[in-house]
Amino acid sequence: MRLLWQNISTRDVPGMPEAGTMWAALEKHIAGLAFPHNSFDFDYLPRASYFVASKYMELLNDACILDRLIKNEEGHGAAIIGCFNDPGLQEARESLSIPVIGVGEAGMLLACMLGRNFGVVTVRRKLIPIIEDNVRRYGLESRLIRRDPIRSCELDEKLYPAMFDLPARTAVPPFEEQARLMAEDGAEVVVVGCASLGPALSLAGYNKVEGTRVPVVNATAAAVKFAEAAAYLSENLGLSTSKALKYQSLPRPIFDGIRASLGFE
């Protein structure tokens, strides 16, 4: 089974000259999570607005993400949008015929299976309202801890390229501080609110909050396994995204015609 990991940025990120090293490490981690009979294709945007913390820039970027997903759909059993914010997820499920997995949704749904409640530690405060909106959209508010269920470890973006080279030094301490406080406030599960930070923590061997029995969910890993399951169920049992109402697609001639009129071909 071929699966698609759709990155939300270009391979070369402005201001981050070592981004290629980070992407290579992330790809290796994802490929290693997949079953041997499955493989991942990794796609990067030809252009991007980068700032998922800005709703306007995210809106612009979503159009680029959707364009690539539509163009890359054929030959893949399922697709993953590679960001915890799940940008363009609802639109992708409407536009594609294959299952589309969101990293954030996958991580939170897995957390619901692992404990009575959960919290999320993201990397920037500006992302907290976005994740809160997603939680409401997914109907998971009742599963969050009561006090500050979404928190940020304020990870310096300059450390991102080094996360996989020196994960214990750069990624664990800022995350650990917030995860420990969250566990003290009653969280039975902590979800890593970043598609790159989760793998970096896993590679550092950090899978539980230190000194507790609280699991730490690498949402990227959850998305990989959900994508494999969704692709299998779609191929073998015909179970895929419902097109009955919310995700009902436009007739293909209209769909293709409008895309072409806007320069998406």
C-alpha contacts under 8 A as a table, 3 or more apart, distances in Angstrom:
res1	aa1	res2	aa2	distance
1	M	37	H	6.70
1	M	38	N	4.68
1	M	39	S	6.39
1	M	76	H	7.23
1	M	77	G	6.31
1	M	231	A	7.73
2	R	38	N	5.89
2	R	39	S	5.05
2	R	40	F	5.83
2	R	41	D	7.12
2	R	75	G	6.94
2	R	76	H	4.98
2	R	77	G	5.97
2	R	78	A	7.82
3	L	38	N	7.33
3	L	39	S	6.10
3	L	40	F	4.78
3	L	41	D	6.21
3	L	76	H	5.09
3	L	77	G	5.60
3	L	78	A	5.33
3	L	79	A	5.90
3	L	227	A	7.56
3	L	228	E	7.65
4	L	40	F	5.57
4	L	41	D	4.97
4	L	42	F	6.18
4	L	43	D	7.46
4	L	72	N	7.92
4	L	73	E	7.97
4	L	76	H	6.32
4	L	77	G	7.97
4	L	78	A	6.38
4	L	79	A	4.53
4	L	80	I	6.15
5	W	40	F	6.59
5	W	41	D	6.11
5	W	42	F	4.94
5	W	43	D	6.35
5	W	79	A	5.96
5	W	80	I	4.96
5	W	81	I	6.30
5	W	82	G	6.32
6	Q	42	F	6.17
6	Q	43	D	5.12
6	Q	44	Y	6.51
6	Q	65	I	7.45
6	Q	68	R	7.81
6	Q	69	L	7.04
6	Q	79	A	7.10
6	Q	80	I	5.99
6	Q	81	I	5.04
6	Q	82	G	5.64
7	N	10	T	7.64
7	N	42	F	7.16
7	N	43	D	5.89
7	N	44	Y	5.09
7	N	45	L	6.92
7	N	65	I	7.92
7	N	81	I	6.49
7	N	82	G	5.00
7	N	83	C	7.52
8	I	44	Y	6.79
8	I	45	L	6.52
8	I	48	A	7.44
8	I	50	Y	7.43
8	I	61	N	7.50
8	I	65	I	6.25
8	I	81	I	7.28
8	I	82	G	6.33
8	I	83	C	6.95
9	S	13	V	7.29
9	S	44	Y	6.03
9	S	45	L	5.40
9	S	47	R	7.23
9	S	48	A	5.43
9	S	49	S	7.62
9	S	50	Y	5.89
10	T	13	V	6.13
10	T	44	Y	5.12
10	T	45	L	4.66
10	T	46	P	5.82
10	T	47	R	6.00
10	T	48	A	6.20
11	R	19	A	7.16
11	R	20	G	6.32
11	R	23	W	7.50
11	R	44	Y	5.80
11	R	45	L	7.40
12	D	16	M	7.65
12	D	17	P	7.18
12	D	19	A	6.28
12	D	20	G	6.50
13	V	16	M	5.39
13	V	17	P	6.86
13	V	19	A	6.20
14	P	17	P	7.08
16	M	19	A	5.51
16	M	158	K	7.45
16	M	161	P	7.50
17	P	20	G	7.52
18	E	21	T	5.53
18	E	22	M	6.89
18	E	161	P	5.62
19	A	22	M	5.09
19	A	23	W	6.22
19	A	160	Y	8.00
19	A	161	P	5.61
20	G	23	W	5.11
20	G	24	A	6.11
21	T	24	A	5.16
21	T	25	A	6.32
21	T	161	P	6.66
22	M	25	A	5.19
22	M	26	L	6.16
22	M	160	Y	7.42
22	M	161	P	5.05
22	M	162	A	7.36
22	M	163	M	7.64
22	M	164	F	6.69
23	W	26	L	4.98
23	W	27	E	6.03
24	A	27	E	5.15
24	A	28	K	6.21
25	A	28	K	5.11
25	A	29	H	6.25
25	A	164	F	6.57
26	L	29	H	5.11
26	L	30	I	6.21
26	L	196	S	6.88
26	L	199	P	7.03
27	E	30	I	5.16
27	E	31	A	6.02
27	E	42	F	7.36
28	K	31	A	5.18
28	K	32	G	6.07
29	H	32	G	5.12
29	H	33	L	6.42
29	H	199	P	6.86
30	I	33	L	5.18
30	I	34	A	6.71
30	I	40	F	7.90
30	I	220	T	7.80
30	I	221	A	7.18
30	I	224	V	7.12
31	A	34	A	5.47
31	A	39	S	6.79
31	A	40	F	6.31
32	G	35	F	7.91
33	L	221	A	6.82
33	L	224	V	7.10
33	L	225	K	7.83
34	A	38	N	6.12
34	A	39	S	6.85
34	A	40	F	7.98
34	A	224	V	6.80
34	A	225	K	7.17
34	A	228	E	7.69
35	F	38	N	5.42
35	F	39	S	7.89
36	P	39	S	7.48
38	N	228	E	7.84
43	D	68	R	7.97
45	L	48	A	6.31
45	L	64	C	6.83
45	L	65	I	6.96
45	L	68	R	7.06
47	R	64	C	7.30
48	A	61	N	5.66
48	A	64	C	6.91
49	S	57	M	5.67
49	S	58	E	7.13
49	S	60	L	6.68
49	S	61	N	5.43
50	Y	57	M	7.18
50	Y	58	E	7.48
50	Y	61	N	7.04
51	F	54	S	5.54
51	F	57	M	5.73
51	F	58	E	6.27
52	V	55	K	6.68
52	V	57	M	6.56
52	V	58	E	4.85
52	V	85	N	7.71
52	V	87	P	7.89
53	A	57	M	7.98
53	A	58	E	7.34
53	A	126	K	5.90
53	A	127	L	5.67
54	S	57	M	5.28
54	S	58	E	5.95
55	K	58	E	4.93
55	K	59	L	6.07
56	Y	59	L	5.05
56	Y	60	L	6.48
57	M	60	L	5.11
57	M	61	N	6.10
58	E	61	N	4.88
58	E	62	D	5.90
58	E	87	P	7.19
59	L	62	D	5.15
59	L	63	A	6.87
60	L	63	A	5.68
60	L	64	C	7.14
61	N	64	C	5.17
61	N	65	I	6.28
62	D	65	I	4.92
62	D	66	L	6.03
62	D	87	P	6.29
62	D	88	G	5.31
63	A	66	L	5.22
63	A	67	D	6.12
63	A	88	G	7.96
64	C	67	D	5.13
64	C	68	R	6.38
65	I	68	R	5.33
65	I	69	L	6.22
65	I	88	G	7.23
66	L	69	L	5.02
66	L	70	I	6.07
66	L	88	G	6.87
66	L	91	E	7.61
66	L	92	A	6.24
67	D	70	I	5.30
67	D	71	K	6.25
67	D	264	F	6.90
68	R	71	K	5.07
68	R	72	N	5.94
69	L	72	N	5.10
69	L	73	E	5.72
69	L	79	A	7.86
69	L	92	A	7.52
69	L	96	L	7.81
70	I	73	E	5.37
70	I	95	S	7.32
70	I	96	L	6.53
71	K	74	E	7.47
72	N	75	G	7.83
72	N	76	H	7.82
73	E	76	H	5.84
73	E	79	A	7.72
73	E	96	L	7.11
73	E	98	I	7.31
76	H	79	A	7.19
76	H	98	I	7.64
77	G	98	I	6.24
77	G	99	P	7.36
77	G	231	A	4.73
77	G	232	Y	7.66
77	G	234	S	7.70
77	G	235	E	7.50
78	A	98	I	5.39
78	A	99	P	4.89
78	A	100	V	5.85
78	A	101	I	7.59
78	A	227	A	5.81
78	A	228	E	7.39
78	A	230	A	6.88
78	A	231	A	5.25
79	A	98	I	7.30
79	A	99	P	6.43
79	A	100	V	4.84
79	A	101	I	6.16
79	A	227	A	6.82
80	I	100	V	5.75
80	I	101	I	4.72
80	I	102	G	5.99
80	I	103	V	7.11
80	I	223	A	6.98
80	I	224	V	7.62
80	I	227	A	6.96
81	I	86	D	6.48
81	I	87	P	7.34
81	I	89	L	7.19
81	I	100	V	7.47
81	I	101	I	6.53
81	I	102	G	5.63
81	I	103	V	6.77
82	G	86	D	7.58
82	G	102	G	7.43
82	G	103	V	6.44
82	G	195	A	6.39
82	G	220	T	7.85
83	C	86	D	5.61
83	C	87	P	7.04
83	C	102	G	7.48
83	C	103	V	6.03
83	C	104	G	7.29
83	C	194	C	6.70
83	C	195	A	5.23
84	F	102	G	7.12
84	F	103	V	4.94
84	F	104	G	4.23
84	F	105	E	7.84
84	F	193	G	5.88
84	F	194	C	5.12
84	F	195	A	5.37
84	F	219	A	7.57
85	N	103	V	7.58
85	N	104	G	5.99
85	N	127	L	7.90
85	N	130	I	6.83
85	N	131	I	6.31
85	N	134	N	7.73
85	N	194	C	7.98
86	D	89	L	5.50
86	D	102	G	5.05
86	D	103	V	6.30
86	D	104	G	5.97
86	D	105	E	7.40
88	G	91	E	5.29
88	G	92	A	5.94
89	L	92	A	5.09
89	L	93	R	6.30
89	L	100	V	7.20
89	L	101	I	7.52
89	L	102	G	6.30
90	Q	93	R	5.26
90	Q	94	E	6.47
90	Q	247	Y	7.64
91	E	94	E	5.11
91	E	95	S	6.16
91	E	247	Y	7.88
92	A	95	S	5.01
92	A	96	L	5.80
92	A	100	V	6.83
93	R	96	L	5.59
93	R	97	S	7.46
93	R	98	I	7.93
93	R	99	P	7.01
93	R	100	V	5.93
93	R	241	T	6.79
93	R	247	Y	6.02
94	E	97	S	7.94
94	E	243	K	7.49
94	E	246	K	7.41
94	E	247	Y	4.04
94	E	248	Q	5.84
94	E	249	S	5.47
95	S	247	Y	7.65
95	S	249	S	5.94
96	L	99	P	7.59
96	L	100	V	7.82
97	S	240	S	7.90
97	S	241	T	7.27
98	I	231	A	7.77
98	I	234	S	7.84
98	I	240	S	6.82
98	I	241	T	7.23
99	P	227	A	7.54
99	P	230	A	6.35
99	P	231	A	6.81
99	P	234	S	7.67
99	P	240	S	5.81
99	P	241	T	5.86
100	V	227	A	7.53
101	I	105	E	7.69
101	I	106	A	7.02
101	I	223	A	6.35
101	I	226	F	7.23
101	I	227	A	6.16
102	G	105	E	5.30
102	G	106	A	6.00
102	G	223	A	6.72
103	V	106	A	5.19
103	V	107	G	6.14
103	V	195	A	6.79
103	V	219	A	5.68
103	V	220	T	5.65
103	V	222	A	7.36
103	V	223	A	5.16
104	G	107	G	5.23
104	G	108	M	6.22
104	G	193	G	7.04
104	G	219	A	6.36
105	E	108	M	5.23
105	E	109	L	6.02
105	E	134	N	7.97
105	E	138	Y	7.37
106	A	109	L	5.22
106	A	110	L	6.13
106	A	219	A	6.34
106	A	222	A	5.70
106	A	223	A	5.21
106	A	226	F	6.95
107	G	110	L	5.23
107	G	111	A	6.21
107	G	191	V	6.48
107	G	192	V	7.99
107	G	217	V	6.49
107	G	218	N	6.92
107	G	219	A	4.01
107	G	220	T	7.26
107	G	222	A	5.61
107	G	223	A	6.89
108	M	111	A	4.94
108	M	112	C	6.39
108	M	118	F	7.91
108	M	191	V	6.84
108	M	219	A	7.58
109	L	112	C	5.11
109	L	113	M	6.70
110	L	113	M	5.13
110	L	114	L	6.44
110	L	217	V	7.86
110	L	222	A	6.84
111	A	114	L	5.03
111	A	115	G	6.23
111	A	117	N	7.57
111	A	118	F	6.36
111	A	189	V	6.09
111	A	190	V	7.56
111	A	191	V	7.01
111	A	217	V	6.95
112	C	115	G	5.69
112	C	116	R	6.62
112	C	117	N	6.58
112	C	118	F	7.24
112	C	143	R	7.03
113	M	116	R	7.99
114	L	189	V	7.01
115	G	118	F	7.02
115	G	188	E	5.49
115	G	189	V	5.95
116	R	143	R	6.87
116	R	188	E	6.50
117	N	143	R	4.72
117	N	144	L	5.30
117	N	145	I	5.87
117	N	187	A	6.05
117	N	188	E	5.70
117	N	189	V	6.53
118	F	143	R	6.41
118	F	144	L	5.08
118	F	145	I	5.84
118	F	149	P	7.48
118	F	187	A	5.13
118	F	188	E	5.73
118	F	189	V	4.57
118	F	190	V	5.58
118	F	191	V	7.17
119	G	144	L	5.80
119	G	145	I	6.04
119	G	149	P	4.70
119	G	150	I	5.91
119	G	151	R	7.96
119	G	182	M	6.98
119	G	187	A	6.06
119	G	189	V	6.57
119	G	190	V	5.07
119	G	191	V	6.19
120	V	149	P	6.29
120	V	150	I	4.83
120	V	151	R	6.28
120	V	190	V	5.68
120	V	191	V	4.69
120	V	192	V	6.03
120	V	193	G	5.79
121	V	150	I	5.95
121	V	151	R	4.83
121	V	152	S	5.24
121	V	153	C	6.60
121	V	175	F	7.19
121	V	178	Q	6.91
121	V	179	A	6.81
121	V	190	V	7.13
121	V	191	V	6.34
121	V	192	V	5.43
121	V	193	G	5.29
122	T	125	R	7.60
122	T	127	L	7.17
122	T	128	I	7.30
122	T	150	I	7.28
122	T	151	R	6.10
122	T	152	S	4.66
122	T	153	C	6.36
122	T	154	E	7.74
122	T	192	V	6.30
122	T	193	G	4.06
122	T	194	C	6.02
123	V	127	L	7.63
123	V	152	S	5.11
123	V	153	C	5.26
123	V	154	E	4.89
123	V	155	L	5.16
123	V	193	G	6.92
123	V	194	C	6.82
124	R	127	L	5.57
124	R	128	I	7.33
124	R	152	S	5.38
124	R	153	C	6.84
124	R	154	E	4.88
124	R	155	L	6.84
125	R	128	I	5.42
125	R	151	R	7.17
125	R	152	S	5.44
125	R	154	E	6.90
126	K	129	P	6.84
126	K	130	I	7.85
127	L	130	I	5.28
127	L	131	I	6.35
128	I	131	I	5.25
128	I	132	E	6.11
128	I	150	I	6.04
128	I	151	R	6.81
128	I	152	S	7.46
129	P	132	E	4.89
129	P	133	D	6.12
130	I	133	D	5.19
130	I	134	N	6.39
131	I	134	N	4.98
131	I	135	V	6.18
131	I	150	I	7.54
132	E	135	V	5.11
132	E	136	R	6.46
132	E	150	I	7.26
133	D	136	R	5.26
133	D	137	R	6.26
134	N	137	R	4.87
134	N	138	Y	6.11
135	V	138	Y	5.16
135	V	139	G	6.19
135	V	140	L	5.39
135	V	141	E	5.97
136	R	139	G	5.02
136	R	140	L	6.19
136	R	141	E	5.86
137	R	140	L	7.87
139	G	142	S	7.80
140	L	143	R	5.43
140	L	144	L	7.04
141	E	144	L	5.56
144	L	149	P	5.86
145	I	148	D	7.37
145	I	149	P	5.29
145	I	185	D	7.73
145	I	186	G	6.73
145	I	187	A	5.90
146	R	149	P	6.31
147	R	185	D	7.01
148	D	151	R	6.50
149	P	182	M	7.76
151	R	178	Q	7.14
152	S	178	Q	7.21
153	C	174	P	5.39
153	C	175	F	5.29
153	C	177	E	7.62
153	C	178	Q	6.13
154	E	174	P	7.45
155	L	159	L	7.40
155	L	171	A	7.73
155	L	174	P	6.85
156	D	159	L	5.57
156	D	160	Y	7.32
157	E	160	Y	5.32
158	K	161	P	7.11
159	L	162	A	5.34
159	L	163	M	6.23
159	L	170	T	6.56
160	Y	163	M	5.27
161	P	164	F	7.10
161	P	165	D	7.92
162	A	165	D	5.15
162	A	166	L	5.85
162	A	167	P	7.20
162	A	170	T	7.15
163	M	166	L	5.59
163	M	167	P	4.65
163	M	170	T	5.81
163	M	171	A	5.89
163	M	197	L	7.45
163	M	200	A	5.91
164	F	167	P	5.13
164	F	200	A	5.35
164	F	203	L	7.50
166	L	169	R	5.63
166	L	170	T	6.15
167	P	170	T	5.35
167	P	171	A	5.25
167	P	172	V	6.79
167	P	200	A	5.83
167	P	201	L	6.60
167	P	203	L	7.31
167	P	204	A	5.57
168	A	171	A	6.00
168	A	172	V	5.41
168	A	173	P	7.63
168	A	201	L	7.62
168	A	204	A	5.55
169	R	172	V	6.53
169	R	173	P	7.03
170	T	173	P	7.02
170	T	174	P	7.92
171	A	174	P	6.48
171	A	175	F	6.58
171	A	197	L	7.09
171	A	200	A	7.05
171	A	201	L	6.61
172	V	175	F	5.34
172	V	176	E	5.63
172	V	201	L	6.42
172	V	204	A	7.86
172	V	206	Y	7.44
173	P	176	E	5.03
173	P	177	E	6.31
174	P	177	E	5.51
174	P	178	Q	7.01
175	F	178	Q	5.56
175	F	179	A	6.11
176	E	179	A	5.00
176	E	180	R	5.87
176	E	209	V	6.86
176	E	210	E	7.58
177	E	180	R	5.43
177	E	181	L	6.49
178	Q	181	L	5.19
178	Q	182	M	6.11
179	A	182	M	4.97
179	A	183	A	6.15
179	A	190	V	6.60
179	A	209	V	6.44
180	R	183	A	5.07
180	R	184	E	6.25
180	R	209	V	6.13
180	R	210	E	7.29
181	L	184	E	5.00
181	L	185	D	6.32
182	M	185	D	5.03
182	M	186	G	6.65
182	M	187	A	5.74
182	M	190	V	7.64
183	A	186	G	5.19
183	A	187	A	4.62
183	A	188	E	6.65
183	A	189	V	7.78
183	A	190	V	7.69
183	A	209	V	7.61
183	A	212	T	7.89
183	A	214	V	6.94
184	E	187	A	7.15
187	A	190	V	6.68
187	A	214	V	7.55
188	E	214	V	5.41
188	E	215	P	7.40
189	V	214	V	5.39
189	V	215	P	5.28
189	V	216	V	6.21
189	V	217	V	7.40
190	V	214	V	7.07
190	V	215	P	6.36
190	V	216	V	4.89
190	V	217	V	6.21
191	V	216	V	5.70
191	V	217	V	4.65
191	V	218	N	6.71
191	V	219	A	6.81
192	V	195	A	7.90
192	V	197	L	6.97
192	V	198	G	5.43
192	V	216	V	6.87
192	V	217	V	5.94
192	V	218	N	5.81
192	V	219	A	6.40
193	G	197	L	7.70
193	G	198	G	7.48
193	G	219	A	7.42
194	C	197	L	5.25
194	C	198	G	6.13
194	C	219	A	7.63
195	A	198	G	5.85
195	A	199	P	7.22
195	A	218	N	7.93
195	A	219	A	6.63
195	A	220	T	5.37
196	S	199	P	5.71
196	S	200	A	6.47
196	S	220	T	7.69
197	L	200	A	5.03
197	L	201	L	6.15
198	G	201	L	5.27
198	G	202	S	6.26
198	G	217	V	7.36
198	G	218	N	4.39
198	G	219	A	6.38
198	G	220	T	6.52
199	P	202	S	4.98
199	P	203	L	6.10
199	P	218	N	6.23
199	P	220	T	6.83
199	P	221	A	7.45
200	A	203	L	5.17
200	A	204	A	6.30
201	L	204	A	4.97
201	L	205	G	6.45
201	L	206	Y	5.20
201	L	207	N	7.31
201	L	218	N	7.80
202	S	205	G	5.03
202	S	206	Y	5.32
202	S	207	N	6.12
202	S	218	N	6.90
203	L	206	Y	7.38
206	Y	209	V	7.61
206	Y	216	V	7.60
207	N	215	P	5.98
207	N	216	V	4.97
207	N	217	V	7.11
208	K	212	T	7.05
208	K	213	R	6.51
208	K	214	V	5.50
208	K	215	P	4.37
208	K	216	V	5.01
209	V	212	T	5.60
209	V	213	R	6.96
209	V	214	V	5.59
209	V	215	P	6.49
209	V	216	V	6.57
217	V	222	A	7.76
218	N	221	A	5.49
218	N	222	A	6.57
219	A	222	A	4.89
219	A	223	A	6.14
220	T	223	A	5.06
220	T	224	V	6.32
221	A	224	V	5.13
221	A	225	K	6.45
222	A	225	K	5.36
222	A	226	F	6.08
223	A	226	F	5.03
223	A	227	A	5.95
224	V	227	A	5.17
224	V	228	E	6.33
225	K	228	E	5.09
225	K	229	A	6.22
226	F	229	A	5.07
226	F	230	A	5.96
227	A	230	A	5.03
227	A	231	A	6.00
228	E	231	A	5.23
228	E	232	Y	6.20
229	A	232	Y	5.15
229	A	233	L	6.13
230	A	233	L	5.16
230	A	234	S	5.99
230	A	239	L	7.79
230	A	240	S	7.26
231	A	234	S	5.10
231	A	235	E	6.14
232	Y	235	E	5.25
232	Y	236	N	5.92
232	Y	237	L	7.85
233	L	236	N	5.30
233	L	237	L	5.14
233	L	238	G	6.38
233	L	239	L	5.51
233	L	240	S	7.44
234	S	237	L	5.67
234	S	238	G	4.48
234	S	239	L	4.49
234	S	240	S	5.20
235	E	238	G	5.78
235	E	239	L	7.70
241	T	247	Y	7.46
242	S	245	L	7.56
242	S	247	Y	6.42
242	S	248	Q	7.50
243	K	246	K	6.95
243	K	247	Y	4.95
243	K	248	Q	4.16
243	K	249	S	6.91
244	A	247	Y	6.93
244	A	248	Q	5.75
245	L	248	Q	5.12
249	S	252	R	7.98
250	L	254	I	6.59
250	L	255	F	5.72
251	P	254	I	5.55
251	P	255	F	6.11
252	R	255	F	4.83
252	R	256	D	5.92
253	P	256	D	5.28
253	P	257	G	5.87
254	I	257	G	5.00
254	I	258	I	6.05
255	F	258	I	5.54
255	F	259	R	6.34
256	D	259	R	5.14
256	D	260	A	6.10
256	D	265	E	7.91
257	G	260	A	5.14
257	G	261	S	6.19
258	I	261	S	5.06
258	I	262	L	6.42
259	R	262	L	5.27
259	R	263	G	6.40
259	R	264	F	4.90
259	R	265	E	6.53
260	A	263	G	5.06
260	A	264	F	5.05
260	A	265	E	5.23
261	S	264	F	7.37
